[in-house]
Amino acid sequence: MSIDLNKPPAEHRKLTGWKSTAAVAMSNYIDSGSIIAIAASLGLWAEAYFPHDDGSIAGILTAFSSNAFGAAIGALIGGPLCDKYGRKFIYTYDLLVYAFGGLIVTFAVNVPMLFVGFVILGLAVGASVPAGWTYIAETAPTEKRGKHIGATQLAWSVGPVVGFGLAVVLAPLGLLGSRIIFAHLVVIALVTWYIRRNLEESVAWQAAKGGEGTKPPSAWASFRELLKRPANVKALLFLAAIYTLWNLAASQNGIFLPTILNSMGYDNQQSSLFSMVSWIVVTISTVVFMMLVDKISYRWFYFFGGAVAVISWIVLVFGPATSGATAFGYAILWGISAGPSAQAFYSIWSPELFATPYRAGAQGFVFFLVRTASGLISLIFPVILAQPNGLLKNGLILIGALLLATIIGTVFTPKTQNKPLEQIEMERYGEVISAQDL
């Protein structure tokens, strides 16, 4: 029996409200889940397939994964396609691609297979995540938009809790345990893909392209129009600055935290346990973020998250390396900061600051820049970490990046809170932007 990917689902099964938010938010679970699966298993893959690596192979593998270049390229391609063919178009295919990449990694027997699998996972993640933020922003109630988009952050934080939890439980199985972790992501991806078939297309997107049956505008025409407007260029620079700078530290925390803890004397199981504790705190902090983000000042909530993130890295870098209090203190503080983080606010501000015809494309462009920067630092981070005082050198760079992200986001916080997207569009452009004008 074949499945028609484009067959409309039965009316009574359509997903709306929180159900649709949950289905879309799973993009973030498999995004972070794949990053953490790589992080928790990288040492085991190295022992099996590149035991004499000086950090170069590990850097290349992580750089081209969902943590960096793979996701960057996927976002640059997927964002414009999402604006051209619709939000649901991405959901019809992206998780099938993800599952294919996950299967390659699950059964990998050498470095080339790992590389190909990591790249495919990254491409799928990159296409899916910006589409998710766009879809939720366009369908959520105005007064609860931050809370709904925050659900993507919640899913993103649950992924590492499960991933590191599985790493702790499956540690005695060695490399087989790592394969099981990737296999569980494949299953989650396929189940989510099936559920998402019942999503309705975004009404905002259909209206922007001129209604059902209208030929969609060229994706690159939309992109050119995006860059013509000064308001868009300013928004792109602002969002790229805060998200890229913050993500330099966050990406290394996500994929290299076990490596950092190993360098401090913790074994794989202990480092996974510490990492899991950190992500449990992230999950709690994200729930608090969802409860408060639509009710208190964007500016001061953002500042709080940024300040705590800076403090957490200061503790990790300058605290006693042999003290459990250092690792535990970092885990708690970083977890607290991750709720009201730059990524959390980026996921809200990015769909708010751009008009519907190029909303996903704009996010894809910024996401490309962010994950490209993550890829570049991933190439050098493990090499520097292996040097004398490596953690200090890397830490000072990342502390500086977090400090800049905090200052820029606090000073230039957008005034979009609790405003309908149409009102924001009028305030920013002086008119309602339509794809028919492109």
Disulfide bonds with the S-S distance in Angstrom:
none
